[in-house]
Amino acid sequence: MSRKLKKGYFVRGEFVAEGSERDIELKAELKGTDDLSRTDLKRESTELQKLGEALLTLRADLLARLPLSDKFRDAIADAKRITNFEGKRRQMQYIGKMMRKLEPAEVDAVRAALDEQANGSAAENLALHQAEQWRDRLISQDDAAGQWIEQYPTTDTQQLRALIRQARKDAVPEKPGAAVRHGRAYREIFQLVREALGAIPDPDADTPPFSASNEAS
């Protein structure tokens, strides 16, 4: 008894039976409506909607740097003023629609601004890291204060040395084996150093404020 041949067609040497999963997949691709693409588009649309909502929380200085049209900025300002629930919902949908019209580079700029607000800029993080290193070094190394003052001559020398002395006293455990205690002087040294490092130094300068090699010396 001869086997009945399946109906189908060949695609790049592959036989595809009509009604098979491969047949449905290929036809969906031809129509441009495959489920995976629809899912990706929905996910992207949801993400852009959330980014648009997050713009309402962005600091004014970061928002001003974004490459957004005046119309978009007005929409954000209106959304902040609206208190009615339904009105707010419609306005946020409008902002989401405008987000979907942005170029990829503009969307990336929005993400970067939100990330900077949440985590700080690279320059700010560098300054904080340097301030922590300098604070610890000033307290632990006798020659560090002189090196700091040489590089930052406007520092109140008397105040700095008094803070260092107090921070060292505070760091002495009350009982053997007790944890090191950091008092007010410890925090004030950090603040003093952080303010002095407010202008981020050039990493390629001949005399950087602090480096791993200096710490080892």
Order of alpha helices (4+ residues) and beta strands (2+ residues): beta-beta-alpha-alpha-alpha-alpha-alpha-alpha-alpha-alpha-alpha-alpha-alpha
